[in-house]
Amino acid sequence: PAYIEKIAKRSPFGGKTVTGGIVTAKDSAWLLSWTVNRQPHFKKQPEDQIVVWVYSLLGDVPGDYVKKS
C-alpha cells in the first residue's frame, strides 16, 4: 500500500480512484502495466486488502526476469 500511494499520490484505502488509469513499466520487455481502482473492488473484500489489476501487452517476447514468452 505504501508503494502504491507513493506512485499514485493517493491512498489506496480512500474509497476513490487510486491510479486514475494504468501505470506502465516502460523498461519491461513485456510492457507490464497495473492499475488500482476504487477499493473495495469486491463486495466482501476485507478492508485491509487491495485489488491490483496487472497485465502485459507484449507477452509473446522473452521477459526480463523469466526468459520465456
CHARMM-style PDB file with segment names, atoms N, HN, CA, C and O in Angstrom:
ATOM      1  N   PRO     1       0.804  -1.222   0.000  1.00  0.00      PROA
ATOM      2  CA  PRO     1       0.000   0.000   0.000  1.00  0.00      PROA
ATOM      3  C   PRO     1       0.843   1.282   0.000  1.00  0.00      PROA
ATOM      4  O   PRO     1       0.482   2.260  -0.655  1.00  0.00      PROA
ATOM      5  N   ALA     2       1.949   1.280   0.722  1.00  0.00      PROA
ATOM      6  HN  ALA     2       2.243   0.486   1.254  1.00  0.00      PROA
ATOM      7  CA  ALA     2       2.786   2.483   0.768  1.00  0.00      PROA
ATOM      8  C   ALA     2       3.409   2.769  -0.601  1.00  0.00      PROA
ATOM      9  O   ALA     2       3.505   3.927  -1.005  1.00  0.00      PROA
ATOM     10  N   TYR     3       3.827   1.733  -1.308  1.00  0.00      PROA
ATOM     11  HN  TYR     3       3.749   0.792  -0.979  1.00  0.00      PROA
ATOM     12  CA  TYR     3       4.417   1.905  -2.640  1.00  0.00      PROA
ATOM     13  C   TYR     3       3.380   2.430  -3.632  1.00  0.00      PROA
ATOM     14  O   TYR     3       3.679   3.306  -4.443  1.00  0.00      PROA
ATOM     15  N   ILE     4       2.169   1.896  -3.564  1.00  0.00      PROA
ATOM     16  HN  ILE     4       1.926   1.185  -2.905  1.00  0.00      PROA
ATOM     17  CA  ILE     4       1.085   2.364  -4.436  1.00  0.00      PROA
ATOM     18  C   ILE     4       0.800   3.830  -4.150  1.00  0.00      PROA
ATOM     19  O   ILE     4       0.639   4.627  -5.074  1.00  0.00      PROA
ATOM     20  N   GLU     5       0.737   4.181  -2.886  1.00  0.00      PROA
ATOM     21  HN  GLU     5       0.867   3.534  -2.136  1.00  0.00      PROA
ATOM     22  CA  GLU     5       0.457   5.575  -2.514  1.00  0.00      PROA
ATOM     23  C   GLU     5       1.596   6.499  -2.959  1.00  0.00      PROA
ATOM     24  O   GLU     5       1.341   7.629  -3.374  1.00  0.00      PROA
ATOM     25  N   LYS     6       2.833   6.039  -2.880  1.00  0.00      PROA
ATOM     26  HN  LYS     6       3.041   5.120  -2.544  1.00  0.00      PROA
ATOM     27  CA  LYS     6       3.978   6.847  -3.309  1.00  0.00      PROA
ATOM     28  C   LYS     6       3.888   7.165  -4.801  1.00  0.00      PROA
ATOM     29  O   LYS     6       4.177   8.289  -5.213  1.00  0.00      PROA
ATOM     30  N   ILE     7       3.492   6.191  -5.605  1.00  0.00      PROA
ATOM     31  HN  ILE     7       3.257   5.279  -5.270  1.00  0.00      PROA
ATOM     32  CA  ILE     7       3.397   6.392  -7.051  1.00  0.00      PROA
ATOM     33  C   ILE     7       2.145   7.180  -7.432  1.00  0.00      PROA
ATOM     34  O   ILE     7       2.214   8.114  -8.231  1.00  0.00      PROA
ATOM     35  N   ALA     8       1.006   6.803  -6.860  1.00  0.00      PROA
ATOM     36  HN  ALA     8       0.950   6.044  -6.211  1.00  0.00      PROA
ATOM     37  CA  ALA     8      -0.274   7.404  -7.255  1.00  0.00      PROA
ATOM     38  C   ALA     8      -0.566   8.728  -6.552  1.00  0.00      PROA
ATOM     39  O   ALA     8      -1.416   9.496  -7.001  1.00  0.00      PROA
ATOM     40  N   LYS     9       0.141   8.996  -5.446  1.00  0.00      PROA
ATOM     41  HN  LYS     9       0.831   8.371  -5.081  1.00  0.00      PROA
ATOM     42  CA  LYS     9      -0.103  10.200  -4.641  1.00  0.00      PROA
ATOM     43  C   LYS     9      -1.505  10.221  -4.043  1.00  0.00      PROA
ATOM     44  O   LYS     9      -2.043  11.281  -3.724  1.00  0.00      PROA
ATOM     45  N   ARG    10      -2.094   9.020  -3.895  1.00  0.00      PROA
ATOM     46  HN  ARG    10      -1.657   8.158  -4.154  1.00  0.00      PROA
ATOM     47  CA  ARG    10      -3.426   8.873  -3.288  1.00  0.00      PROA
ATOM     48  C   ARG    10      -3.423   7.614  -2.445  1.00  0.00      PROA
ATOM     49  O   ARG    10      -2.737   6.643  -2.763  1.00  0.00      PROA
ATOM     50  N   SER    11      -4.184   7.636  -1.380  1.00  0.00      PROA
ATOM     51  HN  SER    11      -4.741   8.425  -1.122  1.00  0.00      PROA
ATOM     52  CA  SER    11      -4.305   6.451  -0.536  1.00  0.00      PROA
ATOM     53  C   SER    11      -5.115   5.386  -1.257  1.00  0.00      PROA
ATOM     54  O   SER    11      -6.180   5.691  -1.795  1.00  0.00      PROA
ATOM     55  N   PRO    12      -4.639   4.133  -1.284  1.00  0.00      PROA
ATOM     56  CA  PRO    12      -5.433   3.080  -1.907  1.00  0.00      PROA
ATOM     57  C   PRO    12      -6.658   2.697  -1.086  1.00  0.00      PROA
ATOM     58  O   PRO    12      -7.517   1.958  -1.566  1.00  0.00      PROA
ATOM     59  N   PHE    13      -6.747   3.190   0.146  1.00  0.00      PROA
ATOM     60  HN  PHE    13      -6.049   3.790   0.536  1.00  0.00      PROA
ATOM     61  CA  PHE    13      -7.886   2.865   1.007  1.00  0.00      PROA
ATOM     62  C   PHE    13      -8.872   4.026   1.128  1.00  0.00      PROA
ATOM     63  O   PHE    13      -9.761   3.982   1.978  1.00  0.00      PROA
ATOM     64  N   GLY    14      -8.736   5.055   0.304  1.00  0.00      PROA
ATOM     65  HN  GLY    14      -8.014   5.090  -0.386  1.00  0.00      PROA
ATOM     66  CA  GLY    14      -9.566   6.247   0.411  1.00  0.00      PROA
ATOM     67  C   GLY    14     -10.958   6.126  -0.167  1.00  0.00      PROA
ATOM     68  O   GLY    14     -11.773   7.027   0.032  1.00  0.00      PROA
ATOM     69  N   GLY    15     -11.273   5.037  -0.886  1.00  0.00      PROA
ATOM     70  HN  GLY    15     -10.611   4.305  -1.048  1.00  0.00      PROA
ATOM     71  CA  GLY    15     -12.592   4.881  -1.478  1.00  0.00      PROA
ATOM     72  C   GLY    15     -12.775   5.640  -2.780  1.00  0.00      PROA
ATOM     73  O   GLY    15     -13.875   5.673  -3.330  1.00  0.00      PROA
ATOM     74  N   LYS    16     -11.712   6.246  -3.274  1.00  0.00      PROA
ATOM     75  HN  LYS    16     -10.818   6.220  -2.827  1.00  0.00      PROA
ATOM     76  CA  LYS    16     -11.770   6.996  -4.533  1.00  0.00      PROA
ATOM     77  C   LYS    16     -10.835   6.344  -5.545  1.00  0.00      PROA
ATOM     78  O   LYS    16     -10.067   5.448  -5.196  1.00  0.00      PROA
ATOM     79  N   THR    17     -10.898   6.792  -6.799  1.00  0.00      PROA
ATOM     80  HN  THR    17     -11.523   7.520  -7.082  1.00  0.00      PROA
ATOM     81  CA  THR    17      -9.986   6.284  -7.817  1.00  0.00      PROA
ATOM     82  C   THR    17      -8.556   6.450  -7.322  1.00  0.00      PROA
ATOM     83  O   THR    17      -8.194   7.507  -6.806  1.00  0.00      PROA
ATOM     84  N   VAL    18      -7.747   5.418  -7.476  1.00  0.00      PROA
ATOM     85  HN  VAL    18      -8.040   4.559  -7.896  1.00  0.00      PROA
ATOM     86  CA  VAL    18      -6.394   5.444  -6.924  1.00  0.00      PROA
ATOM     87  C   VAL    18      -5.377   5.885  -7.969  1.00  0.00      PROA
ATOM     88  O   VAL    18      -4.756   6.936  -7.805  1.00  0.00      PROA
ATOM     89  N   THR    19      -5.189   5.115  -9.035  1.00  0.00      PROA
ATOM     90  HN  THR    19      -5.693   4.262  -9.167  1.00  0.00      PROA
ATOM     91  CA  THR    19      -4.163   5.460 -10.022  1.00  0.00      PROA
ATOM     92  C   THR    19      -4.682   6.382 -11.118  1.00  0.00      PROA
ATOM     93  O   THR    19      -3.887   7.032 -11.797  1.00  0.00      PROA
ATOM     94  N   GLY    20      -5.976   6.452 -11.301  1.00  0.00      PROA
ATOM     95  HN  GLY    20      -6.621   5.924 -10.749  1.00  0.00      PROA
ATOM     96  CA  GLY    20      -6.530   7.312 -12.341  1.00  0.00      PROA
ATOM     97  C   GLY    20      -6.284   6.796 -13.742  1.00  0.00      PROA
ATOM     98  O   GLY    20      -6.459   7.538 -14.708  1.00  0.00      PROA
ATOM     99  N   GLY    21      -5.888   5.564 -13.875  1.00  0.00      PROA
ATOM    100  HN  GLY    21      -5.745   4.961 -13.089  1.00  0.00      PROA
ATOM    101  CA  GLY    21      -5.592   4.949 -15.161  1.00  0.00      PROA
ATOM    102  C   GLY    21      -4.473   3.941 -14.982  1.00  0.00      PROA
ATOM    103  O   GLY    21      -4.113   3.601 -13.856  1.00  0.00      PROA
ATOM    104  N   ILE    22      -3.927   3.466 -16.083  1.00  0.00      PROA
ATOM    105  HN  ILE    22      -4.220   3.743 -16.998  1.00  0.00      PROA
ATOM    106  CA  ILE    22      -2.889   2.444 -15.985  1.00  0.00      PROA
ATOM    107  C   ILE    22      -1.527   3.084 -15.728  1.00  0.00      PROA
ATOM    108  O   ILE    22      -1.271   4.226 -16.110  1.00  0.00      PROA
ATOM    109  N   VAL    23      -0.668   2.319 -15.073  1.00  0.00      PROA
ATOM    110  HN  VAL    23      -0.876   1.391 -14.763  1.00  0.00      PROA
ATOM    111  CA  VAL    23       0.724   2.702 -14.838  1.00  0.00      PROA
ATOM    112  C   VAL    23       1.559   1.644 -15.547  1.00  0.00      PROA
ATOM    113  O   VAL    23       1.436   0.457 -15.243  1.00  0.00      PROA
ATOM    114  N   THR    24       2.405   2.053 -16.486  1.00  0.00      PROA
ATOM    115  HN  THR    24       2.505   3.016 -16.733  1.00  0.00      PROA
ATOM    116  CA  THR    24       3.176   1.114 -17.294  1.00  0.00      PROA
ATOM    117  C   THR    24       4.648   1.177 -16.926  1.00  0.00      PROA
ATOM    118  O   THR    24       5.220   2.258 -16.781  1.00  0.00      PROA
ATOM    119  N   ALA    25       5.256   0.002 -16.775  1.00  0.00      PROA
ATOM    120  HN  ALA    25       4.791  -0.876 -16.892  1.00  0.00      PROA
ATOM    121  CA  ALA    25       6.695  -0.103 -16.558  1.00  0.00      PROA
ATOM    122  C   ALA    25       7.359  -0.091 -17.931  1.00  0.00      PROA
ATOM    123  O   ALA    25       7.469  -1.136 -18.571  1.00  0.00      PROA
ATOM    124  N   LYS    26       7.790   1.047 -18.379  1.00  0.00      PROA
ATOM    125  HN  LYS    26       7.701   1.897 -17.859  1.00  0.00      PROA
ATOM    126  CA  LYS    26       8.320   1.195 -19.735  1.00  0.00      PROA
ATOM    127  C   LYS    26       9.604   0.410 -19.970  1.00  0.00      PROA
ATOM    128  O   LYS    26       9.933   0.085 -21.111  1.00  0.00      PROA
ATOM    129  N   ASP    27      10.335   0.102 -18.893  1.00  0.00      PROA
ATOM    130  HN  ASP    27      10.068   0.365 -17.966  1.00  0.00      PROA
ATOM    131  CA  ASP    27      11.573  -0.649 -19.064  1.00  0.00      PROA
ATOM    132  C   ASP    27      11.352  -2.157 -19.019  1.00  0.00      PROA
ATOM    133  O   ASP    27      12.315  -2.922 -18.960  1.00  0.00      PROA
ATOM    134  N   SER    28      10.104  -2.587 -19.047  1.00  0.00      PROA
ATOM    135  HN  SER    28       9.322  -1.966 -19.095  1.00  0.00      PROA
ATOM    136  CA  SER    28       9.763  -4.004 -19.063  1.00  0.00      PROA
ATOM    137  C   SER    28       9.619  -4.482 -20.502  1.00  0.00      PROA
ATOM    138  O   SER    28       8.924  -3.854 -21.302  1.00  0.00      PROA
ATOM    139  N   ALA    29      10.277  -5.597 -20.833  1.00  0.00      PROA
ATOM    140  HN  ALA    29      10.841  -6.106 -20.183  1.00  0.00      PROA
ATOM    141  CA  ALA    29      10.155  -6.151 -22.187  1.00  0.00      PROA
ATOM    142  C   ALA    29       8.706  -6.516 -22.511  1.00  0.00      PROA
ATOM    143  O   ALA    29       8.296  -6.490 -23.672  1.00  0.00      PROA
ATOM    144  N   TRP    30       7.943  -6.853 -21.487  1.00  0.00      PROA
ATOM    145  HN  TRP    30       8.276  -6.874 -20.544  1.00  0.00      PROA
ATOM    146  CA  TRP    30       6.547  -7.228 -21.689  1.00  0.00      PROA
ATOM    147  C   TRP    30       5.604  -6.025 -21.622  1.00  0.00      PROA
ATOM    148  O   TRP    30       4.400  -6.186 -21.821  1.00  0.00      PROA
ATOM    149  N   LEU    31       6.114  -4.845 -21.352  1.00  0.00      PROA
ATOM    150  HN  LEU    31       7.093  -4.714 -21.191  1.00  0.00      PROA
ATOM    151  CA  LEU    31       5.296  -3.652 -21.094  1.00  0.00      PROA
ATOM    152  C   LEU    31       4.235  -3.955 -20.036  1.00  0.00      PROA
ATOM    153  O   LEU    31       3.035  -3.815 -20.274  1.00  0.00      PROA
ATOM    154  N   LEU    32       4.702  -4.368 -18.880  1.00  0.00      PROA
ATOM    155  HN  LEU    32       5.677  -4.482 -18.686  1.00  0.00      PROA
ATOM    156  CA  LEU    32       3.797  -4.654 -17.772  1.00  0.00      PROA
ATOM    157  C   LEU    32       3.106  -3.377 -17.320  1.00  0.00      PROA
ATOM    158  O   LEU    32       3.737  -2.327 -17.196  1.00  0.00      PROA
ATOM    159  N   SER    33       1.819  -3.476 -17.077  1.00  0.00      PROA
ATOM    160  HN  SER    33       1.307  -4.329 -17.178  1.00  0.00      PROA
ATOM    161  CA  SER    33       1.035  -2.347 -16.609  1.00  0.00      PROA
ATOM    162  C   SER    33       0.179  -2.782 -15.440  1.00  0.00      PROA
ATOM    163  O   SER    33      -0.139  -3.962 -15.287  1.00  0.00      PROA
ATOM    164  N   TRP    34      -0.192  -1.809 -14.613  1.00  0.00      PROA
ATOM    165  HN  TRP    34       0.066  -0.851 -14.738  1.00  0.00      PROA
ATOM    166  CA  TRP    34      -1.050  -2.108 -13.470  1.00  0.00      PROA
ATOM    167  C   TRP    34      -1.950  -0.917 -13.185  1.00  0.00      PROA
ATOM    168  O   TRP    34      -1.644   0.216 -13.556  1.00  0.00      PROA
ATOM    169  N   THR    35      -3.049  -1.188 -12.529  1.00  0.00      PROA
ATOM    170  HN  THR    35      -3.298  -2.109 -12.227  1.00  0.00      PROA
ATOM    171  CA  THR    35      -3.975  -0.150 -12.126  1.00  0.00      PROA
ATOM    172  C   THR    35      -4.669  -0.567 -10.836  1.00  0.00      PROA
ATOM    173  O   THR    35      -4.864  -1.753 -10.571  1.00  0.00      PROA
ATOM    174  N   VAL    36      -5.032   0.414 -10.053  1.00  0.00      PROA
ATOM    175  HN  VAL    36      -4.874   1.378 -10.268  1.00  0.00      PROA
ATOM    176  CA  VAL    36      -5.787   0.190  -8.821  1.00  0.00      PROA
ATOM    177  C   VAL    36      -7.016   1.088  -8.899  1.00  0.00      PROA
ATOM    178  O   VAL    36      -6.896   2.313  -8.949  1.00  0.00      PROA
ATOM    179  N   ASN    37      -8.181   0.483  -8.908  1.00  0.00      PROA
ATOM    180  HN  ASN    37      -8.279  -0.512  -8.867  1.00  0.00      PROA
ATOM    181  CA  ASN    37      -9.422   1.245  -8.946  1.00  0.00      PROA
ATOM    182  C   ASN    37      -9.940   1.472  -7.535  1.00  0.00      PROA
ATOM    183  O   ASN    37      -9.258   1.165  -6.558  1.00  0.00      PROA
ATOM    184  N   ARG    38     -11.132   2.004  -7.434  1.00  0.00      PROA
ATOM    185  HN  ARG    38     -11.687   2.253  -8.228  1.00  0.00      PROA
ATOM    186  CA  ARG    38     -11.716   2.247  -6.107  1.00  0.00      PROA
ATOM    187  C   ARG    38     -11.744   0.966  -5.295  1.00  0.00      PROA
ATOM    188  O   ARG    38     -12.022  -0.114  -5.816  1.00  0.00      PROA
ATOM    189  N   GLN    39     -11.457   1.103  -4.030  1.00  0.00      PROA
ATOM    190  HN  GLN    39     -11.232   1.980  -3.606  1.00  0.00      PROA
ATOM    191  CA  GLN    39     -11.493  -0.027  -3.110  1.00  0.00      PROA
ATOM    192  C   GLN    39     -12.620   0.190  -2.111  1.00  0.00      PROA
ATOM    193  O   GLN    39     -12.850   1.337  -1.728  1.00  0.00      PROA
ATOM    194  N   PRO    40     -13.315  -0.805  -1.680  1.00  0.00      PROA
ATOM    195  CA  PRO    40     -13.146  -2.198  -2.062  1.00  0.00      PROA
ATOM    196  C   PRO    40     -13.648  -2.458  -3.487  1.00  0.00      PROA
ATOM    197  O   PRO    40     -14.617  -1.849  -3.940  1.00  0.00      PROA
ATOM    198  N   HSD    41     -12.980  -3.359  -4.166  1.00  0.00      PROA
ATOM    199  HN  HSD    41     -12.193  -3.853  -3.798  1.00  0.00      PROA
ATOM    200  CA  HSD    41     -13.343  -3.699  -5.544  1.00  0.00      PROA
ATOM    201  C   HSD    41     -14.472  -4.726  -5.565  1.00  0.00      PROA
ATOM    202  O   HSD    41     -15.337  -4.693  -6.440  1.00  0.00      PROA
ATOM    203  N   PHE    42     -14.456  -5.640  -4.591  1.00  0.00      PROA
ATOM    204  HN  PHE    42     -13.754  -5.668  -3.880  1.00  0.00      PROA
ATOM    205  CA  PHE    42     -15.493  -6.671  -4.461  1.00  0.00      PROA
ATOM    206  C   PHE    42     -16.297  -6.423  -3.190  1.00  0.00      PROA
ATOM    207  O   PHE    42     -15.767  -5.893  -2.214  1.00  0.00      PROA
ATOM    208  N   LYS    43     -17.553  -6.797  -3.195  1.00  0.00      PROA
ATOM    209  HN  LYS    43     -17.984  -7.227  -3.987  1.00  0.00      PROA
ATOM    210  CA  LYS    43     -18.445  -6.528  -2.064  1.00  0.00      PROA
ATOM    211  C   LYS    43     -17.915  -7.049  -0.737  1.00  0.00      PROA
ATOM    212  O   LYS    43     -17.991  -6.350   0.274  1.00  0.00      PROA
ATOM    213  N   LYS    44     -17.384  -8.254  -0.724  1.00  0.00      PROA
ATOM    214  HN  LYS    44     -17.322  -8.822  -1.545  1.00  0.00      PROA
ATOM    215  CA  LYS    44     -16.935  -8.865   0.529  1.00  0.00      PROA
ATOM    216  C   LYS    44     -15.415  -8.794   0.703  1.00  0.00      PROA
ATOM    217  O   LYS    44     -14.842  -9.590   1.447  1.00  0.00      PROA
ATOM    218  N   GLN    45     -14.776  -7.873   0.042  1.00  0.00      PROA
ATOM    219  HN  GLN    45     -15.241  -7.226  -0.562  1.00  0.00      PROA
ATOM    220  CA  GLN    45     -13.325  -7.718   0.143  1.00  0.00      PROA
ATOM    221  C   GLN    45     -12.958  -7.175   1.523  1.00  0.00      PROA
ATOM    222  O   GLN    45     -13.543  -6.187   1.967  1.00  0.00      PROA
ATOM    223  N   PRO    46     -11.999  -7.803   2.210  1.00  0.00      PROA
ATOM    224  CA  PRO    46     -11.553  -7.289   3.509  1.00  0.00      PROA
ATOM    225  C   PRO    46     -11.004  -5.862   3.376  1.00  0.00      PROA
ATOM    226  O   PRO    46     -10.399  -5.521   2.359  1.00  0.00      PROA
ATOM    227  N   GLU    47     -11.212  -5.046   4.386  1.00  0.00      PROA
ATOM    228  HN  GLU    47     -11.704  -5.323   5.212  1.00  0.00      PROA
ATOM    229  CA  GLU    47     -10.813  -3.640   4.341  1.00  0.00      PROA
ATOM    230  C   GLU    47      -9.314  -3.433   4.205  1.00  0.00      PROA
ATOM    231  O   GLU    47      -8.877  -2.393   3.711  1.00  0.00      PROA
ATOM    232  N   ASP    48      -8.523  -4.405   4.636  1.00  0.00      PROA
ATOM    233  HN  ASP    48      -8.878  -5.249   5.037  1.00  0.00      PROA
ATOM    234  CA  ASP    48      -7.068  -4.243   4.609  1.00  0.00      PROA
ATOM    235  C   ASP    48      -6.425  -4.834   3.355  1.00  0.00      PROA
ATOM    236  O   ASP    48      -5.201  -4.942   3.290  1.00  0.00      PROA
ATOM    237  N   GLN    49      -7.224  -5.218   2.362  1.00  0.00      PROA
ATOM    238  HN  GLN    49      -8.219  -5.131   2.415  1.00  0.00      PROA
ATOM    239  CA  GLN    49      -6.700  -5.779   1.117  1.00  0.00      PROA
ATOM    240  C   GLN    49      -6.977  -4.846  -0.054  1.00  0.00      PROA
ATOM    241  O   GLN    49      -7.962  -4.108  -0.068  1.00  0.00      PROA
ATOM    242  N   ILE    50      -6.071  -4.900  -1.045  1.00  0.00      PROA
ATOM    243  HN  ILE    50      -5.270  -5.499  -1.034  1.00  0.00      PROA
ATOM    244  CA  ILE    50      -6.185  -4.070  -2.243  1.00  0.00      PROA
ATOM    245  C   ILE    50      -6.187  -4.982  -3.460  1.00  0.00      PROA
ATOM    246  O   ILE    50      -5.378  -5.905  -3.545  1.00  0.00      PROA
ATOM    247  N   VAL    51      -7.087  -4.733  -4.399  1.00  0.00      PROA
ATOM    248  HN  VAL    51      -7.745  -3.983  -4.330  1.00  0.00      PROA
ATOM    249  CA  VAL    51      -7.114  -5.472  -5.655  1.00  0.00      PROA
ATOM    250  C   VAL    51      -6.350  -4.643  -6.687  1.00  0.00      PROA
ATOM    251  O   VAL    51      -6.692  -3.491  -6.955  1.00  0.00      PROA
ATOM    252  N   VAL    52      -5.311  -5.249  -7.260  1.00  0.00      PROA
ATOM    253  HN  VAL    52      -5.033  -6.184  -7.043  1.00  0.00      PROA
ATOM    254  CA  VAL    52      -4.490  -4.602  -8.280  1.00  0.00      PROA
ATOM    255  C   VAL    52      -4.637  -5.408  -9.567  1.00  0.00      PROA
ATOM    256  O   VAL    52      -4.451  -6.625  -9.563  1.00  0.00      PROA
ATOM    257  N   TRP    53      -4.969  -4.739 -10.657  1.00  0.00      PROA
ATOM    258  HN  TRP    53      -5.120  -3.750 -10.660  1.00  0.00      PROA
ATOM    259  CA  TRP    53      -5.058  -5.397 -11.954  1.00  0.00      PROA
ATOM    260  C   TRP    53      -3.709  -5.228 -12.648  1.00  0.00      PROA
ATOM    261  O   TRP    53      -3.240  -4.106 -12.837  1.00  0.00      PROA
ATOM    262  N   VAL    54      -3.087  -6.347 -13.026  1.00  0.00      PROA
ATOM    263  HN  VAL    54      -3.468  -7.258 -12.873  1.00  0.00      PROA
ATOM    264  CA  VAL    54      -1.782  -6.339 -13.685  1.00  0.00      PROA
ATOM    265  C   VAL    54      -1.911  -7.096 -15.008  1.00  0.00      PROA
ATOM    266  O   VAL    54      -2.529  -8.159 -15.066  1.00  0.00      PROA
ATOM    267  N   TYR    55      -1.328  -6.544 -16.058  1.00  0.00      PROA
ATOM    268  HN  TYR    55      -0.826  -5.680 -16.011  1.00  0.00      PROA
ATOM    269  CA  TYR    55      -1.375  -7.226 -17.341  1.00  0.00      PROA
ATOM    270  C   TYR    55      -0.172  -6.828 -18.184  1.00  0.00      PROA
ATOM    271  O   TYR    55       0.570  -5.906 -17.845  1.00  0.00      PROA
ATOM    272  N   SER    56       0.001  -7.540 -19.281  1.00  0.00      PROA
ATOM    273  HN  SER    56      -0.602  -8.288 -19.556  1.00  0.00      PROA
ATOM    274  CA  SER    56       1.122  -7.315 -20.179  1.00  0.00      PROA
ATOM    275  C   SER    56       0.617  -7.120 -21.599  1.00  0.00      PROA
ATOM    276  O   SER    56      -0.360  -7.745 -22.012  1.00  0.00      PROA
ATOM    277  N   LEU    57       1.280  -6.259 -22.336  1.00  0.00      PROA
ATOM    278  HN  LEU    57       2.074  -5.750 -22.000  1.00  0.00      PROA
ATOM    279  CA  LEU    57       0.913  -6.048 -23.742  1.00  0.00      PROA
ATOM    280  C   LEU    57       1.753  -6.883 -24.696  1.00  0.00      PROA
ATOM    281  O   LEU    57       1.305  -7.189 -25.801  1.00  0.00      PROA
ATOM    282  N   LEU    58       2.961  -7.256 -24.292  1.00  0.00      PROA
ATOM    283  HN  LEU    58       3.325  -7.007 -23.394  1.00  0.00      PROA
ATOM    284  CA  LEU    58       3.868  -7.958 -25.194  1.00  0.00      PROA
ATOM    285  C   LEU    58       4.315  -9.289 -24.600  1.00  0.00      PROA
ATOM    286  O   LEU    58       5.514  -9.545 -24.485  1.00  0.00      PROA
ATOM    287  N   GLY    59       3.378 -10.122 -24.230  1.00  0.00      PROA
ATOM    288  HN  GLY    59       2.404  -9.915 -24.324  1.00  0.00      PROA
ATOM    289  CA  GLY    59       3.699 -11.409 -23.624  1.00  0.00      PROA
ATOM    290  C   GLY    59       4.277 -12.433 -24.590  1.00  0.00      PROA
ATOM    291  O   GLY    59       4.636 -13.536 -24.177  1.00  0.00      PROA
ATOM    292  N   ASP    60       4.371 -12.087 -25.859  1.00  0.00      PROA
ATOM    293  HN  ASP    60       4.079 -11.191 -26.194  1.00  0.00      PROA
ATOM    294  CA  ASP    60       4.900 -13.030 -26.850  1.00  0.00      PROA
ATOM    295  C   ASP    60       6.415 -12.908 -27.027  1.00  0.00      PROA
ATOM    296  O   ASP    60       6.987 -13.591 -27.877  1.00  0.00      PROA
ATOM    297  N   VAL    61       7.074 -12.054 -26.244  1.00  0.00      PROA
ATOM    298  HN  VAL    61       6.610 -11.499 -25.554  1.00  0.00      PROA
ATOM    299  CA  VAL    61       8.532 -11.910 -26.308  1.00  0.00      PROA
ATOM    300  C   VAL    61       9.150 -12.389 -24.996  1.00  0.00      PROA
ATOM    301  O   VAL    61       8.466 -12.378 -23.973  1.00  0.00      PROA
ATOM    302  N   PRO    62      10.402 -12.805 -24.987  1.00  0.00      PROA
ATOM    303  CA  PRO    62      11.036 -13.230 -23.733  1.00  0.00      PROA
ATOM    304  C   PRO    62      11.046 -12.075 -22.721  1.00  0.00      PROA
ATOM    305  O   PRO    62      11.284 -10.920 -23.073  1.00  0.00      PROA
ATOM    306  N   GLY    63      10.787 -12.415 -21.485  1.00  0.00      PROA
ATOM    307  HN  GLY    63      10.593 -13.354 -21.200  1.00  0.00      PROA
ATOM    308  CA  GLY    63      10.753 -11.417 -20.430  1.00  0.00      PROA
ATOM    309  C   GLY    63      12.118 -11.054 -19.904  1.00  0.00      PROA
ATOM    310  O   GLY    63      13.113 -11.687 -20.256  1.00  0.00      PROA
ATOM    311  N   ASP    64      12.174 -10.040 -19.064  1.00  0.00      PROA
ATOM    312  HN  ASP    64      11.365  -9.526 -18.778  1.00  0.00      PROA
ATOM    313  CA  ASP    64      13.426  -9.597 -18.476  1.00  0.00      PROA
ATOM    314  C   ASP    64      13.901 -10.533 -17.376  1.00  0.00      PROA
ATOM    315  O   ASP    64      15.102 -10.778 -17.256  1.00  0.00      PROA
ATOM    316  N   TYR    65      12.992 -11.057 -16.577  1.00  0.00      PROA
ATOM    317  HN  TYR    65      12.017 -10.858 -16.675  1.00  0.00      PROA
ATOM    318  CA  TYR    65      13.335 -11.942 -15.482  1.00  0.00      PROA
ATOM    319  C   TYR    65      13.106 -13.403 -15.873  1.00  0.00      PROA
ATOM    320  O   TYR    65      13.992 -14.245 -15.732  1.00  0.00      PROA
ATOM    321  N   VAL    66      11.892 -13.686 -16.369  1.00  0.00      PROA
ATOM    322  HN  VAL    66      11.172 -13.002 -16.483  1.00  0.00      PROA
ATOM    323  CA  VAL    66      11.571 -15.007 -16.886  1.00  0.00      PROA
ATOM    324  C   VAL    66      11.861 -14.968 -18.379  1.00  0.00      PROA
ATOM    325  O   VAL    66      11.165 -14.283 -19.130  1.00  0.00      PROA
ATOM    326  N   LYS    67      12.851 -15.676 -18.802  1.00  0.00      PROA
ATOM    327  HN  LYS    67      13.416 -16.232 -18.193  1.00  0.00      PROA
ATOM    328  CA  LYS    67      13.289 -15.607 -20.203  1.00  0.00      PROA
ATOM    329  C   LYS    67      12.428 -16.463 -21.121  1.00  0.00      PROA
ATOM    330  O   LYS    67      12.937 -17.179 -21.983  1.00  0.00      PROA
ATOM    331  N   LYS    68      11.116 -16.377 -20.922  1.00  0.00      PROA
ATOM    332  HN  LYS    68      10.703 -15.795 -20.222  1.00  0.00      PROA
ATOM    333  CA  LYS    68      10.144 -17.085 -21.753  1.00  0.00      PROA
ATOM    334  C   LYS    68       9.119 -16.096 -22.249  1.00  0.00      PROA
ATOM    335  O   LYS    68       8.918 -15.040 -21.650  1.00  0.00      PROA
ATOM    336  N   SER    69       8.470 -16.440 -23.348  1.00  0.00      PROA
ATOM    337  HN  SER    69       8.633 -17.297 -23.835  1.00  0.00      PROA
ATOM    338  CA  SER    69       7.357 -15.618 -23.811  1.00  0.00      PROA
ATOM    339  C   SER    69       6.090 -16.062 -23.123  1.00  0.00      PROA
ATOM    340  OT1 SER    69       5.024 -15.498 -23.370  1.00  0.00      PROA
TER     341      SER     69
END
